[in-house]
Amino acid sequence: AKEVIWEMRACTYSRFTGWDLGTGKEVQSFNPGTGFGKLAVTPDGKLGITTASLREKNRVVATEIKVWDLVNRKLEHSFTAHQGYVYSLDISANGKQLISGANNEFSVWDLESGKLLHSYQEQIGDLRHLALSLDGKRALTSAVRNKQFDIKVWDLTSHKLLHSLKGHDRDITCLAVSPNGVQAISGGADQTLRMWDLNNGKLLATYVLDDMPRDIAIGPDNRTLIVGCLSGRVHKLIIELPGEIKNTQPSSTSGLVVKQTSERQQNETAKNLDRKIKFINSLEMHFALIPAGKFMMGSSKAPDEIAKQFKTKSSSFLNEYPLHEVQISKPFYIGMHEVTIDDFKQFVKMTDYKTESERSGRGGAGWDDATQKFSNGIPAFNWAKTGWLKSDFHPVVNVSWNDAVNFCKWLSIRTKSKYRLPTEAEWEYVCRAGSNSLYFHGDDAEMLTQYGNIWDRSASLEFQRNYAHLKGVSSQDGFAFTSPVGNYAANSWSVYDMHGNVMEWCSDWFDDEYYKTLEGKTLMDSGGPDSGSARVLRGGNWSLFPEYARAAYRSKLSPSRYSNSIGFRVVLELE
C-alpha cells in the first residue's frame, strides 16, 4: 500500500490534499465545501476528522466535528462536541476512537457513531495539547491552571488521573508519547525539551535548546526525536534512554571507579554553577559540561614500549613524552560530537564561505571508487563531497585549521557566546575523563571498536584491492569510512568519538620538543608554544591504526592544509 500524507489548505475555502510519501506527488485532492480548523487522519488514511466552530455574535459557543470519507470524498457524519473551541485532536491506533481537547476538558468519542464514551474534566485547566499512547491506554494533556504549567497522565481504561508532571515554567508548546508508551517528551516556551517516565511520573532528563520547540515526533526506535522549532529549523536528536545503553561500563573495577568519580565531579560542577550537564544550541550542536581539575598529560610509557606493544617504530611517539601535570582551572562546555556536515553547511549557507580547498584551487581529498584508491588534490572533493556515501550527521572533513577557526568566529557572533577550538591540554583532559590508560576505556585496543571508528576489519574488507597489506584491529566497528557522530559509546563525561572517526584540530602550535621543557612542572591552562609552523591534531581517525588513537598521541599539520580524515569539535567558554 502506498503511504499517503494528508494536509489541509486554508484560504477562501479549505481543501484536503493527499501526497504520496514515496514520490512526493499529489495523489488525491477534494474540496469539502466548508472551512475547518483542526485536522486528524486515521492511521489507515481512510477517514479525515475536522473541526468547525459554531458562533453566536462572534463568540464560539460549540464545536462541530465532521468525519469525512477520504476515499470516496464525502461526509460520513457529524456531531457537536464541546461548548467552546477545540484545541487538539488525536486518534487511537486502531482508528476507532477520537480524542478531542478543549478548555477544562477532553473527551473520548466513538468515531463510527459519534457517541461520547467518556469526558474528563477533573482539574484539567486551560488545555492546549494532548497526546495518546499507541496502545490507546493512556492520554496526556498539557494545560495552564492557576499560572502553573503541567502535564497530566490519564488512564483511559479506569478513567483515572495517574500523574501530574511538573517542570516547565512557561507554556508547554508540544507533546508526544514514545511508541512503546514508556516515555513522553514535552517542549516548552522555556526552550527546553523534557523527557518523562510515564510509569512513575518522574522527570528523566532536560534538554536545553537555543530555540522554541513547536512540534515533536518520536521515531519507532523510541530514541529519535524530530523537533520543529519557532525559528523554522527542524532538529533531529538522539536520546539516551535509562537502561538502554549496554556494555559501556569499564571492564575493570578501577575503570568503574574512574567513571563514577568523573561523573560525580561533573554533577557537582553543574550543581555548584547552576548549569546543565548537557545542552543543545540553536544549530542542534550538543555540549557537555567539563569540570575543572588536574591530570597527567602525555604518555606514561616510553616511546620504545609503545612501539614494542604495537610492533611499529618509536619515532612517531617521541613528542608525547615525558609526563607532566596540567591544571585546568576553569570548567567549560565542549561539543559532545565532532562538528557535522549539517553544522558546517549552515555556516557556509549563511556566509557564502569558501574553504581553503575551494579557494586555493588545489581541491580536496577523498575516495576514487573507479580506481579503489584514496586521492588528494581532486577539484570535485571538498567539505561536502569525498567520494563515499555519508549523511549530514557525519563529521565534516577537508577543513583546514583556518576554516575551523572561522567557523568558531561565526558561531560566536551568531550566538553571542565565545566558541573556539580546544587547547591541546583541554582535548586530552576531556578524552581521558579521569583515566590514565591508553584509551579512556582501558588498554585493550580490540575494544576500541565499541568506542570509536578506526582501521579495523570493516576497513580491511572494503579496501582489500589496493590496501590489503594494512592491518588494524581484527574486530569490526561497521564503518570503513567516517561514521555518523555519536555512533559509539561515550566516555564518562558523555563525549563521543574521542578515539577515531576524524582527527581534530586544536588551537595550539605544535613543537616536537615542547613536552621536554615541562618535565617536573605543573602547567596552568596550557595553551602550547608561542609560535610554530604547524597546529596540533588529536584523536586518531577512521583510516589510522589503534596506536594512533591513544589519548596521548599527537600529530601536526600546517594550518592551511586539510584532509579527508581531519575535522574538529568546539569549546564553549562559560561566562
C-alpha positions, 0 to 999 in steps of 0.5 A: 500500500502506498503511504499517503500524507494528508494536509489541509489548505486554508484560504477562501475555502479549505481543501484536503490534499493527499501526497504520496510519501514515496514520490512526493506527488499529489495523489488525491485532492477534494474540496469539502465545501466548508472551512475547518480548523483542526485536522486528524487522519486515521492511521489507515488514511481512510477517514479525515476528522475536522473541526468547525466552530459554531458562533453566536455574535462572534463568540464560539459557543460549540464545536462541530466535528465532521468525519469525512470519507477520504476515499470516496470524498464525502461526509460520513457524519457529524456531531457537536462536541464541546461548548467552546473551541477545540484545541487538539485532536488525536486518534487511537491506533486502531482508528476507532476512537477520537480524542478531542481537547478543549478548555477544562476538558477532553473527551473520548468519542466513538468515531463510527457513531459519534457517541461520547464514551467518556469526558474528563474534566477533573482539574484539567485547566486551560488545555492546549495539547494532548497526546495518546499512547499507541496502545490507546491506554493512556492520554496526556494533556498539557494545560495552564491552571492557576499560572502553573504549567503541567502535564497530566497522565490519564488512564483511559481504561479506569478513567483515572488521573495517574500523574501530574508532571511538573517542570516547565515554567512557561507554556508547554508548546508540544507533546508526544508519547514514545511508541512503546508508551514508556516515555513522553517528551514535552517542549516548552516556551522555556526552550527546553525539551523534557523527557518523562517516565510515564510509569512513575511520573518522574522527570528523566532528563532536560534538554536545553535548546537555543530555540522554541520547540513547536512540534515533536515526533518520536521515531519507532526506535523510541530514541529519535526525536524530530523537533520543529522549532519557532525559528523554522529549523527542524532538529533531529536528536538522539536520546539516551534512554535509562537502561538502554545503553549496554556494555559501556561500563569499564571492564575493570573495577578501577575503570568503574571507579574512574567513571563514577568519580568523573561523573560525580565531579561533573554533577557537582560542577553543574550543581555548584554553577547552576548549569546543565550537564548537557545542552543543545544550541540553536544549530542542534550542536550538543555540549557537555559540561567539563569540570575543572581539575588536574591530570597527567598529560602525555604518555606514561610509557616510553616511546620504545614500549609503545612501539614494542606493544604495537610492533611499529617504530618509536619515532612517531611517539617521541613528542608525547613524552615525558609526563607532566601535570596540567591544571585546568582551572576553569570548567567549560562546555565542549561539543559532545560530537565532532562538528557535522556536515549539517553544522558546517553547511549552515555556516557556509549557507549563511556566509557564502564561505569558501574553504581553503580547498575551494579557494586555493584551487588545489581541491580536496581529498577523498575516495576514487571508487573507479580506481579503489584508491584514496586521492588528494588534490581532486577539484570535485572533493571538498567539505561536502563531497569525498567520494563515499556515501555519508549523511549530514550527521557525519563529521565534516572533513577537508577543513583546514585549521583556518576554516575551523577557526572561522567557523568558531568566529561565526558561531560566536557572533551568531550566538553571542557566546565565545566558541573556539577550538580546544587547547591541546591540554583541554582535548586530552583532559576531556578524552581521558575523563579521569583515566590514565590508560591508553584509551579512556576505556582501558588498554585493550585496543580490540575494544576500541571498536565499541568506542570509536571508528578506526582501521579495523576489519570493516576497513580491511574488507572494503579496501582489500584491492589496493590496501590489503597489506594494512592491518588494524584491529581484527574486530569490526566497528561497521564503518570503513569510512567516517561514521555518523557522530555519536555512533559509539559509546561515550566516555564518562563525561558523555563525549563521543568519538574521542578515539577515531572517526576524524582527527581534530584540530586544536588551537595550539602550535605544535613543537616536537620538543615542547613536552621536554621543557615541562618535565617536573612542572605543573602547567596552568591552562596550557595553551602550547608554544608561542609560535610554530609552523604547524597546529596540533591534531588529536584523536586518531581517525577512521583510516589510522591504526589503534596506536594512533588513537591513544589519548596521548598521541599527537600529530601536526599539520600546517594550518592551511592544509586539510584532509579527508580524515581531519575535522574538529569539535568546539569549546564553549567558554562559560561566562 
